[in-house]
């Protein structure tokens, strides 16, 4: 096929533009289609948007081949992305602050939870006489994994009530049936975990709740403001190198957030793997109902949320370098804003 002189000049111009502005030429192209997402305890409702995006094919719809790698807790997922075996973390927002305090820059770019959803409770068997936080001194407290967000909440709770994080023994128990067994068999005296683990134990009257962050009201009472929780975060270098990939990931998560709020409890329970139900679909749906407000409706981080998260870390970590933290570098809503334009409805 022969080309006219005008067409040849037009093609030459396009080639020149691609040379000067390589990003412009591939603006709509995804830089990295095979993405590894690390998560700590995917079966938890805390990570429900990630599961929905995966199970309903939202990542594939965006042109991604997203592989979710599940770990025992958020701290393990964080280690995976820092170590290079994963690209993105579906984890706790506050990890980005902790990483920056160590000179590592990671940024949240899509929110899954607008409240922590974490619950701290004591065993009705080994701590039947619990009266105040002081009773926790010397006790064994289960968390999903040492260093994870559940561990952070325990430390914050203890500090808020005049105790030190070292006043208790922190034990990693995971985020599923193993955590339930640990409490039932007396391996731990108290636990900080999320649903469906918490609702299963409360329903069986084996756990007494002493601090709850599954609603916005309770979260404000505990932390003094909005507290972002589950999110997608990645190294700033990854976002700089793969902006279209990050946008595709954010699109899928925002779409999942909206789908969850529009779906029935039955639809959600049928979508997640059967193992997530822990053998009781009705109890799982009850837990879903109790956490629905905590799941982000649009993937956006509340403007006061980062400051609340920073204050929470500074409250229990000795000599935390608050003045050195630039919270503007740990989050952005730019991807979520675009995702909401693409998916204005569920």
Legacy VTK file of the C-alpha trace (Angstrom):
# vtk DataFile Version 3.0
C-alpha trace
ASCII
DATASET POLYDATA
POINTS 346 float
0.000 0.000 0.000
1.475 3.376 -0.997
1.147 6.454 1.227
0.641 10.013 0.068
3.209 12.694 0.883
0.750 14.251 3.402
0.290 10.912 5.178
4.059 10.359 5.326
4.559 13.819 6.870
1.779 13.113 9.404
3.387 9.812 10.419
6.788 11.481 10.714
5.274 14.088 13.012
3.711 11.422 15.201
7.050 9.608 15.416
8.721 12.856 16.433
6.149 13.438 19.161
6.734 9.924 20.455
10.467 10.634 20.650
10.062 13.898 22.546
7.120 12.755 24.690
7.412 8.950 25.062
4.842 8.954 27.896
2.342 10.731 25.660
2.609 8.054 23.008
1.696 5.312 25.461
-0.620 7.334 27.678
-3.393 4.766 27.452
-1.095 1.747 27.628
-0.564 -0.229 30.823
3.129 -0.366 31.630
2.975 -3.540 33.731
0.100 -5.954 33.101
1.380 -8.696 35.410
1.021 -7.215 38.880
1.667 -8.984 42.178
-0.437 -7.749 45.102
0.630 -8.778 48.614
-2.034 -8.997 51.324
-2.085 -10.221 54.903
-5.197 -12.325 55.520
-7.312 -11.904 52.393
-10.285 -13.746 53.915
-10.902 -10.853 56.296
-13.698 -8.390 55.542
-11.017 -5.712 55.909
-9.780 -6.806 52.464
-13.181 -7.476 50.906
-12.808 -4.935 48.051
-9.619 -6.690 46.938
-11.394 -10.050 46.912
-14.384 -8.657 45.023
-12.152 -7.006 42.413
-10.380 -10.316 41.932
-13.418 -12.627 41.966
-15.599 -10.473 39.708
-12.859 -9.918 37.145
-12.495 -6.168 37.679
-8.693 -6.360 37.407
-8.992 -8.276 34.139
-11.487 -5.726 32.834
-8.786 -3.096 33.313
-6.274 -5.145 31.315
-4.381 -6.501 34.318
-3.268 -9.977 35.241
-3.277 -9.407 39.001
-1.840 -12.141 41.194
-2.808 -11.862 44.856
-0.263 -13.334 47.279
-1.704 -13.958 50.748
0.414 -13.742 53.907
-0.331 -14.309 57.606
-0.471 -10.581 58.372
0.009 -7.097 56.982
3.598 -6.797 58.194
4.533 -9.850 56.105
2.822 -8.355 53.044
4.746 -5.127 53.602
8.021 -7.065 53.745
7.159 -8.676 50.410
6.822 -5.376 48.569
9.873 -3.838 50.248
11.837 -6.959 49.381
10.718 -6.859 45.750
8.646 -10.052 45.582
5.422 -8.018 45.170
4.575 -4.759 43.405
1.707 -3.441 45.503
0.351 -4.030 48.992
-3.278 -4.292 50.002
-2.702 -3.320 53.605
-3.014 -0.831 56.427
-2.742 2.867 55.593
-0.508 3.594 58.591
2.260 1.402 57.185
3.100 4.186 54.741
3.855 6.472 57.696
6.023 3.891 59.397
7.934 3.293 56.164
8.583 7.002 55.650
9.952 7.251 59.192
12.600 4.782 57.990
13.356 6.758 54.845
11.242 4.638 52.493
8.586 6.409 50.438
5.356 4.539 49.766
2.009 6.066 48.860
-1.624 5.023 49.245
-3.511 5.419 45.954
-6.850 3.629 46.466
-8.778 3.151 49.683
-10.697 0.035 50.665
-11.680 0.959 54.217
-12.676 4.257 55.805
-12.566 2.858 59.358
-10.076 0.342 60.822
-12.666 -2.454 61.391
-10.378 -3.798 64.122
-11.790 -5.044 67.390
-9.957 -5.691 70.647
-11.571 -8.169 73.002
-10.800 -10.381 75.992
-11.466 -14.064 76.483
-14.589 -14.755 78.518
-12.799 -17.855 79.826
-9.324 -16.726 80.873
-10.337 -13.105 81.580
-13.875 -13.535 82.863
-13.216 -10.983 85.608
-11.946 -8.232 83.304
-12.741 -4.770 84.707
-10.289 -2.317 83.119
-7.382 -2.126 80.650
-4.996 -2.549 83.591
-6.116 -6.184 83.736
-4.312 -6.812 80.451
-0.906 -6.399 82.079
1.094 -9.600 81.777
-1.457 -11.208 79.474
-0.976 -12.813 76.061
-2.637 -10.786 73.287
-3.185 -12.308 69.857
-2.773 -10.221 66.692
-2.782 -11.220 63.032
1.017 -10.846 62.944
3.525 -8.874 65.029
3.947 -5.402 63.529
0.614 -5.530 61.678
-2.185 -2.987 62.068
-3.858 -5.168 64.722
-0.627 -4.981 66.731
-0.636 -1.206 66.264
-4.161 -0.931 67.650
-3.214 -2.956 70.731
-0.216 -0.681 71.343
-2.355 2.433 70.862
-5.048 1.125 73.233
-2.530 0.250 75.939
-0.751 3.613 75.704
-4.052 5.486 75.787
-4.879 3.757 79.074
-1.564 4.329 80.816
0.129 1.045 79.931
3.146 0.239 77.771
3.049 -2.010 74.699
5.680 -4.120 76.472
3.266 -4.779 79.350
1.687 -7.595 77.303
3.007 -10.479 75.237
2.115 -10.104 71.555
1.458 -13.378 69.749
0.781 -13.777 66.021
-2.289 -15.969 65.457
-3.202 -15.205 61.852
-6.555 -14.063 60.531
-8.742 -17.132 60.201
-9.647 -20.376 61.906
-6.235 -20.498 63.601
-6.970 -17.251 65.424
-10.289 -18.621 66.672
-8.614 -21.815 67.889
-5.897 -19.831 69.686
-8.479 -18.025 71.823
-10.681 -21.065 72.397
-7.773 -23.204 73.592
-6.370 -20.553 75.941
-3.196 -19.895 73.957
-4.069 -16.194 74.233
-6.062 -14.161 76.771
-7.149 -11.343 74.475
-7.226 -10.642 70.772
-7.228 -7.828 68.246
-8.577 -9.031 64.926
-11.270 -8.271 62.371
-14.348 -9.978 60.983
-15.398 -12.672 60.428
-13.065 -13.851 63.232
-14.453 -11.397 65.803
-18.141 -11.980 65.068
-17.632 -15.744 65.242
-16.173 -15.517 68.751
-18.637 -12.891 69.997
-21.580 -14.922 68.694
-20.268 -17.944 70.620
-19.885 -15.702 73.723
-16.183 -16.491 73.875
-14.976 -12.913 73.373
-15.942 -9.712 75.161
-15.317 -6.542 73.146
-13.422 -3.735 74.905
-12.575 -1.520 71.887
-14.353 -1.417 68.523
-13.619 0.511 65.314
-16.156 -0.969 62.907
-18.240 2.218 62.647
-17.255 5.812 61.946
-18.681 6.939 65.291
-16.627 4.424 67.267
-13.541 5.206 65.185
-13.857 8.929 65.933
-14.195 8.157 69.642
-11.104 5.941 69.659
-8.818 7.929 67.359
-10.315 11.430 67.423
-11.065 11.655 63.701
-11.319 9.775 60.428
-8.874 6.878 60.302
-8.193 5.313 56.886
-7.516 1.594 57.001
-7.235 -0.962 54.189
-5.772 0.510 51.013
-3.585 -0.170 48.023
-0.144 1.316 48.471
3.079 1.069 46.498
6.547 2.561 46.344
6.560 6.079 44.905
9.051 4.806 42.326
6.500 2.197 41.173
3.777 4.846 40.812
6.129 7.156 38.904
7.149 4.365 36.535
3.692 2.781 36.151
0.998 5.487 36.422
-1.395 3.740 34.042
-1.000 0.444 35.882
-1.741 2.214 39.168
-4.788 3.831 37.583
-6.049 0.453 36.402
-5.620 -0.962 39.924
-7.437 2.009 41.433
-10.252 1.646 38.888
-10.784 -1.974 39.930
-10.776 -1.204 43.662
-13.125 1.782 43.373
-15.464 -0.313 41.243
-15.335 -3.048 43.908
-16.032 -0.541 46.703
-19.142 0.610 44.860
-20.254 -2.902 43.962
-20.130 -3.947 47.630
-22.356 -1.067 48.724
-24.859 -1.789 45.954
-24.910 -5.574 46.379
-26.988 -7.640 48.785
-25.365 -9.510 51.653
-26.329 -12.734 49.899
-24.577 -11.659 46.690
-21.396 -10.830 48.582
-21.418 -14.103 50.522
-21.883 -16.031 47.271
-19.011 -14.183 45.603
-16.269 -14.781 48.167
-14.678 -18.247 48.487
-16.652 -20.616 50.710
-13.694 -20.926 53.077
-14.079 -17.234 53.980
-17.447 -17.998 55.605
-15.793 -20.108 58.340
-18.591 -22.633 58.074
-21.451 -20.227 58.839
-22.800 -18.130 55.967
-25.449 -16.428 58.110
-22.879 -15.339 60.684
-20.631 -14.066 57.894
-23.485 -11.964 56.512
-24.155 -10.598 60.003
-20.490 -9.614 60.223
-20.707 -8.001 56.784
-23.650 -5.894 57.909
-21.727 -4.700 60.954
-18.739 -3.634 58.853
-20.506 -2.131 55.837
-20.093 1.472 56.986
-16.350 0.920 57.356
-15.881 -0.099 53.732
-15.027 2.875 51.557
-17.862 3.970 49.239
-15.549 5.542 46.656
-11.869 4.745 47.282
-11.145 8.277 48.526
-9.041 9.065 51.604
-10.657 11.624 53.947
-8.497 14.745 54.144
-8.108 14.586 57.926
-7.384 10.842 57.880
-3.594 10.965 57.315
-3.145 13.394 60.212
-5.216 11.151 62.497
-3.097 8.148 61.523
0.106 10.085 62.190
-1.089 11.162 65.652
-2.018 7.572 66.474
1.477 6.309 65.660
3.121 9.152 67.539
0.996 8.303 70.586
2.517 4.879 71.182
5.883 4.771 69.386
8.599 6.289 71.588
10.470 9.209 70.006
8.504 8.919 66.761
9.908 11.582 64.351
6.622 13.400 63.697
8.315 16.598 62.506
10.194 14.654 59.825
7.076 13.053 58.330
5.609 14.699 55.233
2.103 13.232 55.181
1.399 14.780 51.769
3.755 12.136 50.365
2.008 9.102 51.840
-1.308 9.385 50.014
-3.051 10.729 46.930
-6.646 10.787 45.712
-5.714 11.568 42.090
-6.199 7.961 40.956
-9.450 7.514 42.889
-10.850 10.747 41.443
-10.274 9.454 37.897
-11.664 6.040 38.840
-14.877 7.648 40.106
-15.251 9.480 36.823
-14.955 6.184 34.977
-17.282 4.368 37.375
-19.737 6.949 38.756
-22.075 4.113 39.740
-21.671 0.526 40.883
LINES 1 347
346 0 1 2 3 4 5 6 7 8 9 10 11 12 13 14 15 16 17 18 19 20 21 22 23 24 25 26 27 28 29 30 31 32 33 34 35 36 37 38 39 40 41 42 43 44 45 46 47 48 49 50 51 52 53 54 55 56 57 58 59 60 61 62 63 64 65 66 67 68 69 70 71 72 73 74 75 76 77 78 79 80 81 82 83 84 85 86 87 88 89 90 91 92 93 94 95 96 97 98 99 100 101 102 103 104 105 106 107 108 109 110 111 112 113 114 115 116 117 118 119 120 121 122 123 124 125 126 127 128 129 130 131 132 133 134 135 136 137 138 139 140 141 142 143 144 145 146 147 148 149 150 151 152 153 154 155 156 157 158 159 160 161 162 163 164 165 166 167 168 169 170 171 172 173 174 175 176 177 178 179 180 181 182 183 184 185 186 187 188 189 190 191 192 193 194 195 196 197 198 199 200 201 202 203 204 205 206 207 208 209 210 211 212 213 214 215 216 217 218 219 220 221 222 223 224 225 226 227 228 229 230 231 232 233 234 235 236 237 238 239 240 241 242 243 244 245 246 247 248 249 250 251 252 253 254 255 256 257 258 259 260 261 262 263 264 265 266 267 268 269 270 271 272 273 274 275 276 277 278 279 280 281 282 283 284 285 286 287 288 289 290 291 292 293 294 295 296 297 298 299 300 301 302 303 304 305 306 307 308 309 310 311 312 313 314 315 316 317 318 319 320 321 322 323 324 325 326 327 328 329 330 331 332 333 334 335 336 337 338 339 340 341 342 343 344 345
